[in-house]
Amino acid sequence: MDQSIDVVNNMERTALQTLLARCCGATRWVSGMIDQRPFTDWPHLQQVADDIWRTLAPADWREAFAQHPKIGDLDSLRAKFASTESWSEREQAGVQDATEAVLQGLAQGNRDYERKFGYLFIVCATGKSATEMLELLWQRLPNDPPDELPIAAEEQRRIMQIRLETWRRELEADDPTPWPHHGETPNR
């Protein structure tokens, strides 16, 4: 068994709750993950993560969505989401070089999306430019609410898997002191 999965399996419950919440903010998902320990390896952990995610109710999905900053809202990202700031900044790197017009489009699109669906626009931003994210937002905005929710949930699942992989790499690279490290302070 690799050392990083041992760290996860042996971590104190409260610390693990905090760390898992960085990957997905749905309380029932976090509890389900803790209850499924021990994991045999990272692929097993990642499969369990997907299995639990797919059993959650729409209210749980919305809870997870609420833990994300709005795409392009870098001030919100820094202030409200300090525990995932470095990850969110990397995930939203395509927004940092966006034109003012694209940023304004994202801001307006986010407002329109939130007004229509009742939650912020969720997209797996990794590897996407701001223009691509804006195009996706405008493509999804005409959806009916019952059709959009599963799309947003799948985007959240993809984000969760990327964050689990990021966590694994950090555990393997570090000393193996688990998060928070390097001066991070969790905000939840």
Secondary structure, 3 states (H helix, E strand, C coil): CCHHHHHHHHCCHHHHHHHHHHHCCCHHHHHHHHHCCCCCCHHHHHHHHHHHHHHCCHHHHHHHHCCCCCCCCHHHHHHHCHHHHHHHHHHCHHHCCCCHHHHHHHHHHHHHHHHHHCCCCCCCCCCCCHHHHHHHHHHHCCCCHHHHHHHHHHHHHHHHHHHHHHHHHHHHHCCCCCCCCCCCCCCC
